[in-house]
């Protein structure tokens, strides 16, 4: 007679236990690898945006792309123009519109649209998981994660003109381009137009925070600079706490005077006149 062999209950439990142990070991490593890949993708996006921004200035007699407060173009120096991107991320229909980042509206198209080869994906960090319900009731991903330093490409005239900060409307306005950040991730509860105001009243002497930078990469942000380099900055103060928050409850954060993140923006975002 043939004997039939099968797993005993004990053997089966041992196999299951081994699989569980392997999963416990491997899953954190896989999650870490995914975060690292997202970070690399984000930095690559910002690098492409940086190149586009510099190419625009080269083609426009050193003038950088306008960074307007309006969501779909406006006036600067008496002329109707688009911003570096159009669209307001606090308006659901615009939050999911990729066309507003590269082509729309046709009469005042986004200024960097052609320089990014009309590819809206370069404006989105893969770690930004925001979703918005469209007109059909379907969830769609938000289109943009990055915003531009409010002192860079500031329109003429602007409220910043009466503050103590220097506006950079041409590359040659910057003494050290490596010290001027251009684009940063912005927190999901804070992001609206492409105009990133990090200080209350657009002025550090007014006190308090305004918009909040994003921190989608383990308390870090992808940031690019006017000289063309891109890096991750690890936040250690208020932005480390709020930069990846879904809700803005508790923002603006107190204690800004001694906050290391505030001090970073004083060094790389704001320059006294």
PyMOL commands that set and color helices and strands:
alter all, ss='L'
color gray80, all
select helices_A, chain A and resi 9-59+92-95+99-102+106-108+114-116+120-123+159-162+171-173+177-179+200-202+204-206+238-242+256-258+260-268
alter helices_A, ss='H'
color red, helices_A
select strands_A, chain A and resi 74-76+79-81+131-133+139-141+146-149+181-185+195-196+220-225+230-234
alter strands_A, ss='S'
color yellow, strands_A
deselect
rebuild
show_as cartoon
